[in-house]
Amino acid sequence: MRNSAWRTVIGAALILVLPTGALAAELRVEPGADANERLVEALILAEPGDTVTIAAGRYALTDGLSLDVNDVIVRGEGPDRTILSFTGQTGSGEGLLVTSDRVVLEDFAVEDTKGDGVKSKGSDQITFRNLRVEWTGGPKAENGAYGVYPVSSKNVLVDGVLVRGASDAGIYVGQSEDIIVRNSRAEYNVAGIEIENSFRADVYKNVATHNTGGILIFDLPNLPVQGGHDIRVFDNDVVDNDTPNFAPEGNIVAIVPKGMGIMVMANRNVHVFENRLSGNATAHVLIAAYPEDYDDDAYMFVPRGVYVHDNEYGEGGGAPDGEVGKTISDVSGTPVPDIVWDGVTTIPEYFSWVAAENRIYVDEAEGTTFANLKMISQLLLPWSTAPDTDISDYKGALPEPKPVRLPQDQAG
C-alpha cells in the first residue's frame, strides 16, 4: 500500500502522480540538489506498473543506479535532453543495472560511466529504446567495456539506440535468447554490435560505422551458455569501420583488426544478407574459427552453417590491418576479397566431408570476390596450397531461421 510516510520520503522534488482509478504511479525526478539520491530512491520505491520519469536536464551522478522491480518503465524526456552524467562516478560499476523482468528503458542518455553503460542481467522482456550511451572523450581503453549490455537475458529488444566509445562493444548481447537489435547506430567503438553465445537473434536496420569492427557474431569457450545459433544479420549499413583497436589487452575483441565489416566466429546457422558494406579496409565479411587455445571439451570452435547472400559490396580490403589482416592478405593478396573464410574445419571433416547443414554457402552478385584461405592446408602443405577463389563452388542455401518475435514488441 502507498501511504503518507512513503510520500513524505519522496518529498517535494519527487512528484507522485496517481491517475484516477489506477494503481500505477508516475514517480517524477527533477534535476537539482540531491538528484542522485532522489533518483536512487525512486528506483527503490517503484512498484510494478509504475513509471519513473526523469525530467529533462543534466544529472551529475556519483553512484551507479539499479532496478530490481518487475514491470517498471524508466523514461527520460529524450536522449539529448535527459542526460545522466557519470563523470564523477566513484565506483567502477554500471551506470544503470536492471535485474528484473518486463522493464522498459527509454528516452535518456548515459555518459562517461567508469564501467558499462546500461546493463540487464537475468531479465526477461527487457527493452532498451531511444537511448544514447556515450564516452564523450572519444575512443579510449579506459572507457567502459559495453554501452548497452543485456546478458543472461530473454526476450531482448534494442531499438533506436546510439552508442559511442565503448572499449569492447557498443551494443553487446551475451548468453541470451530471443533478441532483436534494430534501428540503432554504433560508432567509434571497438565492436559496433556484438551477439555472443546467444540463441535466436535478428540484427537489422542498423548502422555500424567508424568502429574497429562493425558487427560481430561470436561464440566463445568456457562460458555458462555456448553453442550460439540461429542468427540473422540483414539490411544493415556496415561502412567505414576505421577506428584503431583500443580494447584493453586480453579482451577477445583485441584480435579484431581495424577495418572489419561483419565477422562470424564459431557460431552456427548464421545468415548474412541484404546488407550494404563499403569502406572496410581489412575485409567486408570474415568467417573464422576461434583462434586461441582453450580447455573446454563441449566447445565447437569452427563456424557451422553460414549463408552469405544478396549483399552489396563497395570498395574494401585495400589496407588489411594487424596480425589478422596480415594472415589473410599473405594468402589472399591485396585487396582482400569481399568475403573471406579461413577454411578451418574439424580434423575429421578435413579428411572426409562436411554435412550439408554445416557448410559455408555464398550466393552473391556477379563480380563479388571470395576466398577460402584453406588454413589447415596452408599449415600442413604450404608449398602446394593456394586459396580457393571460385565463388561458384560455394553456391547453395540454408533454410532461414524464423523471424524473432518478442512478447513486448508491438512493431514486430
DRENBAKE-900111 format. One line per 2 residues: their letters; for each residue x, y negated, z negated of C-alpha. Coordinates in steps of 0.2 Angstrom, whole numbers, plus 5000, padded with zeros to 4 digits. Layout:
// DRENBAKE-900111
a) X:Y:Z | ...
// end
This chain:
// DRENBAKE-900111
mr) 5000:5000:5000 | 5006:4982:5004
ns) 5005:4972:4988 | 5008:4954:4982
aw) 5025:4959:4975 | 5031:4966:4992
rt) 5025:4949:5000 | 5035:4939:4986
vi) 5051:4949:4990 | 5050:4943:5008
ga) 5047:4925:5004 | 5043:4911:5015
al) 5057:4914:5028 | 5050:4931:5032
il) 5032:4930:5038 | 5020:4944:5036
vl) 5005:4944:5049 | 4992:4957:5046
pt) 4979:4957:5061 | 4961:4958:5055
ga) 4956:4977:5054 | 4973:4983:5057
la) 4986:4992:5046 | 5001:4987:5057
ae) 5010:4972:5052 | 5022:4959:5060
lr) 5037:4955:5050 | 5045:4940:5057
ve) 5063:4934:5053 | 5068:4916:5057
pg) 5086:4910:5059 | 5094:4901:5044
ad) 5101:4904:5027 | 5102:4922:5021
an) 5096:4928:5038 | 5107:4944:5037
er) 5099:4948:5020 | 5081:4944:5027
lv) 5084:4955:5042 | 5091:4969:5032
ea) 5076:4968:5021 | 5063:4968:5035
li) 5070:4984:5042 | 5069:4992:5025
la) 5052:4986:5021 | 5045:4990:5038
ep) 5031:5004:5038 | 5025:5015:5053
gd) 5016:5004:5066 | 5025:4988:5061
tv) 5034:4976:5072 | 5050:4967:5066
ti) 5051:4951:5076 | 5067:4942:5077
aa) 5064:4924:5082 | 5075:4915:5094
gr) 5091:4909:5088 | 5109:4914:5084
ya) 5111:4925:5069 | 5129:4926:5061
lt) 5129:4944:5053 | 5142:4951:5042
dg) 5134:4968:5039 | 5128:4981:5051
ls) 5109:4984:5052 | 5099:5001:5050
ld) 5082:5008:5053 | 5076:5024:5047
vn) 5057:5022:5048 | 5047:5030:5062
dv) 5035:5021:5074 | 5043:5004:5072
iv) 5046:4990:5086 | 5061:4979:5084
rg) 5058:4964:5095 | 5068:4948:5099
eg) 5062:4934:5110 | 5074:4938:5124
pd) 5092:4944:5126 | 5098:4926:5129
rt) 5088:4918:5115 | 5089:4930:5101
il) 5107:4934:5098 | 5114:4945:5084
sf) 5132:4940:5082 | 5144:4951:5073
tg) 5160:4941:5075 | 5161:4940:5056
qt) 5157:4959:5053 | 5166:4965:5038
gs) 5165:4984:5041 | 5168:4994:5057
ge) 5151:5002:5059 | 5137:4999:5072
gl) 5128:4983:5075 | 5111:4992:5073
lv) 5109:5011:5069 | 5092:5020:5071
ts) 5089:5037:5064 | 5070:5038:5066
dr) 5058:5043:5079 | 5047:5033:5091
vv) 5056:5017:5090 | 5057:5003:5102
le) 5072:4991:5103 | 5069:4976:5115
df) 5072:4958:5119 | 5088:4954:5109
av) 5107:4953:5111 | 5120:4961:5100
ed) 5138:4953:5102 | 5155:4957:5096
tk) 5152:4972:5084 | 5168:4980:5077
gd) 5160:4997:5081 | 5147:5002:5093
gv) 5133:4990:5098 | 5116:4998:5096
ks) 5116:5017:5092 | 5102:5030:5089
kg) 5106:5047:5081 | 5094:5061:5079
sd) 5080:5051:5086 | 5065:5057:5096
qi) 5057:5045:5108 | 5069:5031:5107
tf) 5068:5016:5119 | 5081:5003:5122
rn) 5073:4989:5133 | 5079:4972:5139
lr) 5094:4972:5128 | 5111:4964:5130
ve) 5126:4971:5121 | 5142:4962:5124
wt) 5160:4959:5118 | 5162:4941:5123
gg) 5181:4941:5123 | 5181:4952:5138
pk) 5189:4969:5140 | 5200:4974:5125
ae) 5205:4990:5117 | 5199:4983:5101
ng) 5181:4981:5106 | 5168:4994:5100
ay) 5168:5010:5109 | 5150:5011:5115
gv) 5137:4997:5119 | 5120:5007:5120
yp) 5123:5023:5112 | 5110:5037:5109
vs) 5117:5053:5103 | 5109:5069:5097
sk) 5093:5062:5103 | 5077:5067:5113
nv) 5066:5058:5125 | 5078:5043:5128
lv) 5073:5028:5138 | 5086:5015:5143
dg) 5078:5002:5153 | 5084:4985:5159
vl) 5099:4983:5148 | 5116:4974:5151
vr) 5132:4980:5143 | 5149:4971:5145
ga) 5166:4975:5137 | 5164:4992:5129
sd) 5181:5001:5126 | 5173:5018:5130
ag) 5156:5017:5139 | 5144:5003:5141
iy) 5129:5015:5141 | 5133:5032:5134
vg) 5120:5046:5131 | 5128:5061:5122
qs) 5122:5078:5116 | 5104:5073:5121
ed) 5090:5079:5131 | 5077:5072:5142
ii) 5084:5055:5147 | 5081:5040:5159
vr) 5093:5027:5162 | 5087:5014:5174
ns) 5086:4996:5180 | 5102:4992:5170
ra) 5119:4984:5173 | 5135:4989:5166
ey) 5151:4979:5170 | 5168:4977:5163
nv) 5168:4992:5153 | 5179:5007:5154
ag) 5165:5018:5159 | 5149:5009:5165
ie) 5137:5023:5162 | 5141:5040:5155
ie) 5130:5055:5152 | 5139:5068:5142
ns) 5135:5085:5136 | 5117:5082:5139
fr) 5102:5091:5147 | 5090:5083:5160
ad) 5094:5065:5164 | 5089:5053:5178
vy) 5100:5039:5181 | 5093:5027:5194
kn) 5091:5009:5200 | 5107:5003:5190
va) 5121:4993:5195 | 5139:4999:5189
th) 5152:4986:5194 | 5169:4980:5188
nt) 5171:4994:5176 | 5186:5006:5177
gg) 5174:5020:5182 | 5156:5017:5187
il) 5145:5032:5182 | 5152:5047:5173
if) 5144:5064:5171 | 5154:5074:5159
dl) 5154:5090:5149 | 5167:5092:5136
pn) 5173:5106:5124 | 5172:5108:5106
lp) 5155:5099:5103 | 5139:5105:5095
vq) 5130:5103:5111 | 5138:5108:5128
gg) 5133:5115:5145 | 5126:5099:5152
hd) 5114:5102:5166 | 5100:5095:5177
ir) 5106:5078:5181 | 5100:5066:5195
vf) 5111:5051:5199 | 5102:5041:5213
dn) 5098:5024:5220 | 5112:5015:5211
dv) 5124:5002:5216 | 5141:5008:5211
vd) 5153:4994:5218 | 5169:4986:5215
nd) 5174:4996:5199 | 5191:4987:5197
tp) 5195:4984:5179 | 5211:4992:5172
nf) 5208:5006:5160 | 5208:4998:5142
ap) 5202:5013:5132 | 5212:5017:5116
eg) 5225:5031:5118 | 5217:5048:5115
ni) 5200:5045:5122 | 5195:5056:5136
va) 5190:5041:5146 | 5208:5035:5146
iv) 5211:5048:5160 | 5199:5038:5172
pk) 5208:5029:5185 | 5204:5011:5189
gm) 5193:5011:5205 | 5182:5027:5201
gi) 5164:5026:5208 | 5155:5042:5202
mv) 5164:5056:5193 | 5156:5073:5189
ma) 5167:5084:5177 | 5162:5101:5171
nr) 5144:5099:5172 | 5130:5110:5180
nv) 5116:5106:5193 | 5121:5088:5196
hv) 5113:5079:5211 | 5121:5063:5218
fe) 5110:5055:5231 | 5105:5039:5239
nr) 5117:5028:5230 | 5127:5014:5238
ls) 5146:5014:5235 | 5159:5002:5240
gn) 5175:4994:5234 | 5180:5008:5223
at) 5199:5009:5226 | 5203:5027:5219
ah) 5188:5037:5226 | 5169:5034:5228
vl) 5164:5052:5222 | 5176:5064:5212
ia) 5170:5081:5207 | 5183:5089:5195
ay) 5186:5102:5182 | 5191:5097:5164
pe) 5209:5094:5165 | 5215:5096:5147
dy) 5219:5111:5136 | 5205:5117:5125
dd) 5201:5130:5112 | 5183:5134:5115
da) 5178:5151:5122 | 5160:5146:5125
ym) 5165:5131:5136 | 5164:5131:5155
fv) 5177:5120:5162 | 5173:5118:5180
pr) 5158:5109:5188 | 5144:5121:5195
gv) 5131:5117:5207 | 5134:5099:5213
yv) 5125:5092:5228 | 5130:5076:5235
hd) 5119:5069:5249 | 5112:5054:5258
ne) 5123:5041:5250 | 5130:5025:5258
yg) 5149:5023:5258 | 5158:5006:5261
eg) 5177:5003:5260 | 5186:5013:5246
gg) 5200:5024:5242 | 5214:5012:5248
ap) 5223:5010:5231 | 5222:5025:5220
dg) 5227:5022:5203 | 5236:5031:5189
ev) 5240:5049:5187 | 5223:5055:5193
gk) 5224:5044:5208 | 5242:5049:5212
ti) 5237:5068:5210 | 5223:5065:5223
sd) 5232:5055:5235 | 5248:5066:5235
vs) 5237:5079:5243 | 5223:5070:5252
gt) 5234:5055:5258 | 5228:5037:5258
pv) 5215:5031:5260 | 5207:5044:5249
pd) 5192:5052:5257 | 5174:5046:5251
iv) 5171:5062:5242 | 5184:5072:5233
wd) 5183:5089:5225 | 5198:5096:5216
gv) 5193:5113:5221 | 5196:5121:5204
tt) 5186:5137:5201 | 5187:5151:5188
ip) 5201:5163:5192 | 5188:5177:5196
ey) 5179:5166:5208 | 5195:5160:5216
fs) 5199:5179:5221 | 5181:5184:5226
wv) 5166:5172:5229 | 5155:5159:5221
aa) 5137:5162:5218 | 5126:5150:5229
en) 5119:5141:5214 | 5136:5137:5208
ri) 5144:5130:5224 | 5148:5112:5229
yv) 5137:5106:5243 | 5139:5090:5253
de) 5127:5083:5266 | 5131:5066:5272
ae) 5130:5055:5287 | 5142:5057:5301
gt) 5159:5048:5298 | 5158:5052:5279
tf) 5175:5058:5274 | 5178:5073:5262
an) 5192:5083:5254 | 5193:5099:5244
lk) 5210:5097:5237 | 5212:5116:5233
mi) 5222:5113:5217 | 5223:5131:5212
sq) 5231:5135:5229 | 5242:5119:5228
ll) 5249:5126:5211 | 5251:5144:5217
lp) 5256:5142:5236 | 5261:5123:5238
ws) 5271:5127:5254 | 5256:5134:5263
ta) 5241:5125:5257 | 5233:5110:5264
pd) 5217:5101:5259 | 5200:5106:5267
td) 5193:5091:5275 | 5180:5099:5286
is) 5164:5092:5278 | 5153:5104:5288
dy) 5160:5119:5278 | 5151:5112:5263
kg) 5134:5109:5271 | 5119:5116:5261
al) 5107:5111:5247 | 5102:5115:5230
pe) 5084:5114:5223 | 5082:5097:5215
pk) 5078:5096:5196 | 5061:5090:5192
pv) 5060:5071:5188 | 5062:5067:5169
rl) 5045:5062:5161 | 5045:5054:5144
pq) 5030:5053:5132 | 5034:5034:5129
dq) 5037:5029:5147 | 5021:5021:5154
ag) 5031:5017:5170 | 5037:5034:5173
// end
